[in-house]
């Protein structure tokens, strides 16, 4: 009886194995047979990128129309500028304030209200600025840059702010090692094609290698060679100096990589790398403690929205510590622009400054309390502070943000970590409200005059 049971069991196992083999063979033949449903499913998977791209191309006008509507509701985008003070290469600086106030409210009246009253009435004019496409997020480059580098164009979203409120393109480059040379960019965007010719006579071989790596493109979340990208054609990626053009910025923005879920991430404006040599914290919220650590972190994680799995799929380029050190050597040479009215302590020279500028300096270091976080000579305390802006509007807390240097401020609009403050005047109005300073109209004008000289 037992032997018969074992024979039956072996027979059933063989039958089962035969059925499975026939099933696998039939499935394989189905994939190889023209017109089969299985082959159509496989074709759908292969064509998925094209379908996603066409869908998001069609949605793009609506996405950008929604963002323009939001901007026009919040700001008076006249593009007003002044040539009284210009950026380092001559671009006029934008003039504000641009924020629209609710009908019948003046800046002085608003500043006289408590945070609770402003919040209750919904009057705060400087709400966080969202990414035009928060679901997709990612790096977005301004039109003036895309004109020269069209491969950085995205099919799902465009840049949203007018050029009048952006830094000049291309920005100037100043080196701590050769201050007598002034702007060493020669009016060019530094790329892999020209970096050697521009810098071979003023950099060491180690510094040149660091610059080469900074202008070399590596795969990134939205720009890569896989189907999971936002460029129409497969991309080599982006370089450090695609965002930090010439070691500065031209207003590119992204979403911060630190928060989840996706809707909790906030827009982050590309900061300048000028003056990195005096900074001790790196990243708006990440508080990395060296530029070497920051560079390595960007390549391994932040380039891919903080997703190491996506990084492995899309082509992460792990940098050795030696390469990171070479890159840091060049970054740490990027200097602030010359400020002819400042003395060696970073304060105004009374013999060169106007009365308004001198009054503004007194406000900065006195009633305005600006120097509490932005002390001379570089105008940063190298800390992070929580302004608790949520006191003024319905929304989630933004938390502590790094104190960025104010030296060279006029060269780098828009301001604050997400670019919501389009001009220096908007910045003064923002802090007048948030710090409850109650500055007069003349005091605010004087403070702007001083900030323009940094």
C-alpha positions in Angstrom: 0.0 0.0 0.0 2.8 2.4 0.9 4.7 1.7 -2.3 1.6 2.3 -4.4 1.1 5.7 -2.6 4.6 6.7 -3.4 4.3 5.7 -7.1 1.1 7.7 -7.3 2.7 10.8 -5.7 5.7 10.6 -8.2 3.2 10.3 -11.1 1.2 13.4 -9.9 4.4 15.5 -9.5 5.5 14.6 -13.1 2.1 15.6 -14.4 2.2 18.9 -12.5 5.7 19.6 -13.8 4.6 18.8 -17.4 1.6 21.2 -17.1 3.8 24.0 -15.7 6.3 23.5 -18.5 3.6 23.6 -21.2 2.2 26.8 -19.5 5.6 28.5 -19.5 6.2 27.6 -23.1 2.8 28.9 -24.2 3.5 32.2 -22.4 6.9 32.6 -24.0 5.4 31.9 -27.5 2.7 34.5 -26.8 5.3 37.2 -26.2 7.0 36.3 -29.4 3.8 36.0 -31.5 3.0 39.2 -33.5 -0.4 40.6 -32.6 -0.7 38.7 -29.3 -2.1 40.5 -26.2 1.0 39.7 -24.2 3.2 41.3 -26.8 0.9 44.4 -26.7 1.4 44.6 -23.0 5.1 44.4 -23.4 5.0 47.2 -26.1 2.9 49.4 -23.7 5.6 49.1 -21.1 8.3 50.1 -23.6 6.2 53.1 -24.9 5.2 54.3 -21.5 7.7 57.2 -21.5 6.4 58.6 -24.7 2.8 58.5 -23.4 3.8 60.2 -20.1 5.7 62.9 -22.0 2.8 63.6 -24.4 0.4 63.7 -21.5 2.5 66.1 -19.5 3.3 68.3 -22.6 -0.5 68.7 -23.0 -0.9 69.6 -19.3 2.0 72.0 -19.3 0.1 75.1 -20.5 -2.5 74.6 -17.7 0.3 74.1 -15.1 2.0 77.3 -16.1 -1.3 79.3 -16.4 -2.1 78.3 -12.8 1.3 79.5 -11.6 1.1 82.8 -13.5 -2.3 83.4 -12.0 -0.9 82.8 -8.5 2.1 85.1 -9.2 -0.1 87.9 -10.6 -2.4 87.7 -7.6 0.5 88.0 -5.2 2.9 90.4 -7.0 2.8 93.5 -9.1 5.3 92.2 -11.8 6.0 95.5 -13.5 9.7 94.7 -13.9 10.7 98.1 -12.5 14.5 98.5 -12.1 17.1 101.1 -11.3 20.5 101.8 -12.7 21.6 103.9 -9.7 23.1 100.6 -8.4 23.7 97.7 -10.7 24.9 94.1 -10.4 28.6 93.4 -11.0 28.4 93.1 -14.8 25.9 96.0 -15.2 22.4 94.5 -15.0 19.9 97.0 -13.3 18.7 95.8 -10.0 14.9 95.2 -9.5 12.9 97.7 -7.4 10.0 96.9 -5.1 8.1 96.2 -3.0 6.3 94.0 -5.5 3.9 92.3 -3.1 0.2 93.2 -3.5 -1.6 94.2 -0.3 -5.3 93.6 0.2 -7.4 96.6 -1.0 -7.4 99.5 1.4 -4.4 98.3 3.5 -1.1 100.2 3.6 2.3 98.8 4.6 2.3 101.0 7.7 -1.2 99.8 8.7 -0.2 96.2 8.2 3.0 96.7 10.3 0.8 98.1 13.1 -1.2 94.9 13.4 -0.4 91.9 15.6 0.6 88.6 14.0 -2.7 87.1 15.2 -4.7 89.8 13.5 -2.8 89.5 10.2 -3.3 85.7 10.3 -7.0 85.9 11.2 -7.7 88.4 8.3 -5.5 86.6 5.8 -3.4 89.7 5.1 0.2 88.4 5.1 1.6 89.2 1.7 4.6 86.9 1.7 3.3 83.3 1.7 5.7 80.5 0.7 6.3 80.4 -3.0 5.3 77.0 -4.5 7.1 75.0 -7.2 4.9 75.4 -10.4 4.7 71.6 -10.6 5.0 70.3 -7.0 4.0 66.7 -7.9 7.0 66.4 -10.2 9.3 68.9 -8.5 12.9 69.0 -9.7 15.3 71.5 -11.1 13.9 74.3 -13.4 16.1 76.6 -15.3 15.4 80.2 -16.5 14.8 81.0 -20.2 18.0 83.0 -20.6 20.0 79.9 -19.6 17.9 77.6 -21.8 18.6 79.8 -24.8 22.3 78.8 -24.6 21.7 75.3 -23.1 18.4 74.0 -24.6 19.1 70.5 -23.4 18.1 71.7 -19.9 14.5 72.3 -21.1 11.8 70.2 -19.4 8.6 69.0 -21.1 6.4 69.2 -18.0 7.2 72.6 -16.5 8.8 76.0 -17.3 10.5 78.7 -15.2 8.0 81.1 -13.7 9.6 84.4 -12.6 10.4 87.3 -15.0 14.0 88.0 -15.9 13.9 91.4 -14.2 13.9 89.7 -10.8 16.8 87.3 -11.5 20.6 87.7 -11.3 22.5 88.6 -14.4 23.5 85.9 -16.9 26.3 85.0 -17.0 27.4 86.1 -13.5 30.8 87.5 -12.8 33.5 85.3 -11.1 35.8 86.7 -8.4 38.7 84.8 -6.9 40.1 85.2 -3.4 43.5 84.2 -4.8 43.6 86.9 -7.5 41.4 89.9 -6.3 43.4 92.3 -8.6 41.9 90.6 -11.7 38.3 91.4 -10.8 35.8 89.4 -12.9 37.7 86.5 -14.4 34.7 85.1 -16.4 35.4 87.2 -19.5 31.7 87.4 -19.8 31.3 83.7 -20.5 29.5 80.8 -18.9 32.2 78.4 -17.7 31.6 74.9 -19.2 33.6 71.8 -20.0 34.3 73.4 -23.4 36.1 76.5 -22.2 37.1 76.1 -18.5 40.7 75.1 -19.3 41.3 78.0 -21.7 39.8 80.5 -19.2 41.7 79.3 -16.2 44.8 77.5 -17.2 47.0 80.5 -16.4 45.5 81.4 -13.0 44.7 78.1 -11.3 46.9 75.2 -10.0 46.5 71.8 -11.6 44.5 70.6 -8.5 42.2 73.6 -8.7 41.7 73.1 -12.4 40.7 69.4 -11.8 38.2 70.6 -9.2 36.7 73.0 -11.7 36.6 70.3 -14.4 34.5 68.2 -12.1 32.2 71.1 -11.2 31.4 71.7 -14.9 31.1 67.9 -15.8 27.5 66.7 -16.1 26.3 63.7 -14.1 22.9 61.9 -14.1 20.2 63.6 -12.0 16.6 62.8 -11.1 14.9 64.8 -13.9 17.9 64.7 -16.3 19.2 61.2 -17.1 19.3 58.5 -19.7 16.4 56.4 -18.4 12.7 56.6 -19.2 12.2 58.2 -15.7 13.2 61.7 -16.8 11.7 65.1 -17.7 13.8 66.0 -20.7 12.6 65.0 -24.2 15.8 63.3 -25.1 18.0 61.2 -22.9 20.3 63.4 -21.0 23.9 63.3 -19.7 22.6 65.0 -16.6 23.5 68.3 -15.0 26.7 69.8 -13.6 27.2 71.7 -10.3 27.7 74.8 -12.4 24.4 74.3 -14.4 22.6 75.4 -11.2 25.5 77.5 -9.6 26.4 79.2 -12.9 29.9 80.5 -12.7 29.8 79.6 -9.0 26.9 82.0 -8.4 23.2 81.6 -9.3 20.8 82.7 -12.0 17.6 81.9 -10.0 17.3 78.2 -10.7 14.9 76.4 -8.3 14.2 72.9 -7.0 12.4 71.2 -4.2 14.3 70.5 -1.0 15.2 66.8 -0.7 14.8 66.5 3.0 11.0 66.3 3.5 8.3 63.6 2.9 5.6 63.2 1.7 6.0 65.0 -1.6 3.6 67.8 -0.7 5.6 68.6 2.4 8.7 69.5 0.3 9.2 73.2 -0.2 10.7 75.3 -3.1 14.3 76.1 -2.7 16.1 78.8 -4.6 19.7 78.1 -5.8 22.1 80.1 -3.5 25.4 81.6 -4.6 28.6 79.8 -3.8 30.4 83.1 -3.4 31.9 83.3 0.1 31.8 79.6 0.8 35.2 80.0 2.4 33.7 81.8 5.5 30.6 79.5 5.9 30.3 76.7 8.4 26.9 75.3 7.6 25.9 74.0 4.1 22.4 73.4 2.9 19.4 75.5 3.8 18.2 72.9 6.4 20.6 70.0 6.3 23.4 71.7 8.3 26.2 69.7 6.7 29.5 70.8 8.3 31.9 71.0 5.3 31.6 71.8 1.6 33.2 68.5 1.0 30.4 66.7 2.8 27.8 68.8 1.0 29.4 68.0 -2.4 29.4 64.3 -1.7 25.8 64.4 -0.3 24.5 66.2 -3.4 26.0 63.6 -5.7 24.9 60.6 -3.8 21.4 61.7 -2.7 20.1 65.2 -3.2 20.7 65.0 -7.0 18.0 62.3 -6.8 15.6 63.9 -4.4 17.0 62.0 -1.5 16.3 58.6 -3.0 19.4 56.4 -3.1 17.4 53.6 -5.0 16.6 56.1 -7.8 20.2 57.1 -7.8 21.4 53.6 -8.4 18.9 53.1 -11.2 19.6 56.4 -13.0 23.4 56.3 -12.8 24.9 57.7 -9.7 28.4 58.9 -10.0 30.1 58.3 -6.7 32.9 60.8 -6.2 36.0 59.8 -4.3 37.1 61.9 -1.4 40.1 63.1 -3.4 37.8 64.4 -6.1 35.5 66.1 -3.6 38.5 67.8 -2.1 39.6 69.1 -5.5 36.1 70.5 -6.1 36.1 72.1 -2.7 39.4 73.8 -3.3 37.9 75.7 -6.2 34.6 76.4 -4.5 36.4 77.9 -1.5 38.2 80.4 -3.8 35.0 82.0 -5.0 34.9 85.5 -3.5 32.2 88.2 -3.0 32.1 91.1 -5.4 34.1 94.2 -4.6 32.2 96.6 -2.3 34.0 100.0 -2.8 32.2 101.7 0.1 33.0 99.1 2.8 36.1 99.3 4.9 38.2 96.3 6.1 35.7 95.6 8.9 32.8 95.4 6.4 31.3 98.7 7.6 30.7 101.8 5.5 33.5 104.3 5.0 31.9 107.6 5.9 34.0 109.4 3.4 32.4 107.4 0.5 28.9 106.7 1.8 25.8 108.9 1.4 23.8 110.3 4.3 21.0 107.8 3.5 23.4 104.9 3.4 24.9 105.9 6.8 21.4 106.2 8.3 20.6 102.8 6.9 23.7 101.3 8.5 22.6 102.6 11.9 19.2 101.0 11.4 20.8 97.7 10.4 22.9 97.6 13.5 20.3 99.2 15.7 16.5 99.4 15.5 16.3 96.9 12.6 18.2 94.2 14.6 19.5 92.8 11.3 23.0 92.4 12.7 21.7 89.9 15.3 21.9 87.3 12.6 23.9 89.1 10.0 27.0 90.6 11.7 29.8 92.3 9.7 32.1 91.8 7.9 30.4 89.0 5.9 26.9 89.5 7.3 26.2 86.0 8.5 26.3 84.4 12.0 26.8 80.9 10.4 23.8 79.6 12.3 20.2 78.6 11.4 17.2 80.4 12.7 13.4 79.8 12.9 11.5 83.0 12.2 8.2 81.3 13.0 6.6 82.9 10.0 3.6 80.6 10.5 2.5 83.1 13.2 1.2 85.2 10.2 -0.6 82.8 8.0 -2.4 79.5 7.9 0.2 76.9 7.0 2.7 74.5 8.3 5.8 75.7 10.2 8.9 76.2 8.0 11.4 75.5 10.7 15.0 76.8 11.0 16.8 78.0 7.9 20.5 78.7 7.4 21.6 82.4 7.7 23.1 83.2 4.3 25.7 86.0 3.9 24.4 89.4 2.8 27.6 90.4 1.1 27.0 91.0 -2.6 23.2 91.0 -1.9 22.3 93.1 -4.9 23.7 90.4 -7.3 21.4 87.6 -6.2 17.7 88.3 -6.3 15.1 86.8 -5.5 15.5 86.5 -1.7 14.7 84.1 1.1 15.2 80.3 0.7 12.3 79.9 -1.7 12.6 83.2 -3.6 9.3 84.7 -2.4 11.0 88.1 -1.8 11.6 89.5 -5.3 13.5 92.6 -4.4 15.5 94.1 -1.5 12.5 96.3 -0.7 10.3 93.2 -0.4 12.9 91.8 2.0 12.8 94.9 4.2 9.0 94.8 4.3 9.0 91.1 5.1 11.4 91.5 8.1 9.6 94.7 9.2 6.5 92.5 9.6 8.0 89.3 10.9 10.3 91.0 13.5 7.6 93.6 14.3 10.1 96.4 13.9 7.6 99.2 13.0 10.1 101.1 10.8 9.0 104.3 9.2 8.9 104.7 5.4 12.1 106.8 5.5 13.8 104.2 7.7 13.0 101.4 5.2 14.3 103.5 2.3 17.5 104.2 4.2 17.9 100.5 5.1 17.5 99.6 1.4 20.2 102.1 0.4 22.6 100.5 2.9 21.9 96.9 1.8 22.6 97.9 -1.8 26.2 98.7 -0.9 27.0 95.3 0.6 
